[in-house]
Amino acid sequence: MWAVVLWMLTNGTAGQQTNEIPPLREELEGPFRIMLDAAKRIGQVSEESKVAINTEEYVSSFKPALMEVVYAWCSVRSSGG
């Protein structure tokens, strides 16, 4: 469930276009890289299936801008808050 929320918030960041990438804390770098790897694989499989997609654009649409906020929210939720 949290992975879906994180994906929704990082994919395109609600249409904002920015080249600024905020620094991620160390524990979020791994999950973000995993998400980018999954996006790349999805793009490749989509291309192989003749779905009109540009894999590079798809992968680059994922932005880490809200990961800190989602992480903090999930931390509070998991501790019962």
Wavefront OBJ file of the C-alpha trace (Angstrom):
o trace
v 0.000 0.000 0.000
v 2.691 2.522 0.991
v 4.693 1.671 -2.099
v 1.690 2.621 -4.250
v 1.268 5.935 -2.423
v 4.973 6.664 -2.774
v 4.852 5.806 -6.478
v 1.841 8.054 -7.059
v 3.474 10.997 -5.321
v 6.868 10.624 -6.965
v 5.644 9.959 -10.501
v 5.705 13.400 -12.070
v 5.160 15.160 -8.716
v 1.682 16.408 -9.610
v 2.767 17.828 -12.958
v 5.521 20.089 -11.607
v 8.431 20.463 -13.985
v 11.744 21.043 -12.262
v 15.348 20.092 -12.786
v 16.111 20.566 -9.099
v 16.440 17.272 -7.302
v 16.411 17.572 -3.534
v 18.997 15.473 -1.738
v 17.580 12.225 -0.391
v 18.477 10.841 2.969
v 20.521 7.660 2.739
v 17.694 5.281 3.666
v 15.551 6.623 0.788
v 18.200 6.351 -1.926
v 17.880 2.559 -2.138
v 14.074 2.475 -2.449
v 14.173 5.264 -5.041
v 16.761 3.374 -7.108
v 14.609 0.208 -6.872
v 11.605 2.192 -8.080
v 13.602 3.588 -11.027
v 14.813 0.091 -11.924
v 11.210 -1.173 -11.844
v 10.085 1.757 -14.015
v 12.826 0.973 -16.521
v 11.738 -2.659 -16.691
v 8.089 -1.634 -17.109
v 9.100 0.678 -19.945
v 11.148 -2.039 -21.646
v 8.358 -4.629 -21.387
v 5.872 -2.053 -22.669
v 8.078 -1.335 -25.696
v 8.469 -5.070 -26.366
v 4.675 -5.372 -26.214
v 4.330 -2.630 -28.846
v 2.919 -0.103 -26.373
v 3.787 3.443 -27.416
v 6.115 4.557 -24.632
v 9.466 6.270 -24.392
v 11.254 4.372 -21.630
v 13.752 7.150 -20.900
v 11.003 9.762 -20.534
v 8.938 7.393 -18.400
v 11.832 6.677 -16.028
v 12.845 10.346 -15.827
v 9.260 11.304 -14.896
v 9.805 9.832 -11.420
v 10.939 12.573 -9.053
v 12.004 12.171 -5.425
v 10.588 15.554 -4.359
v 7.888 14.203 -2.028
v 9.686 11.109 -0.758
v 10.705 12.809 2.506
v 7.104 13.828 3.199
v 5.726 10.379 2.394
v 8.442 8.722 4.484
v 7.638 10.919 7.479
v 3.901 10.281 7.075
v 4.427 6.518 6.814
v 6.687 6.589 9.879
v 3.998 8.293 11.942
v 1.303 5.916 10.626
v 3.382 2.811 11.402
v 4.017 3.985 14.962
v 0.306 4.327 15.591
v 0.054 8.106 15.179
l 1 2 3 4 5 6 7 8 9 10 11 12 13 14 15 16 17 18 19 20 21 22 23 24 25 26 27 28 29 30 31 32 33 34 35 36 37 38 39 40 41 42 43 44 45 46 47 48 49 50 51 52 53 54 55 56 57 58 59 60 61 62 63 64 65 66 67 68 69 70 71 72 73 74 75 76 77 78 79 80 81
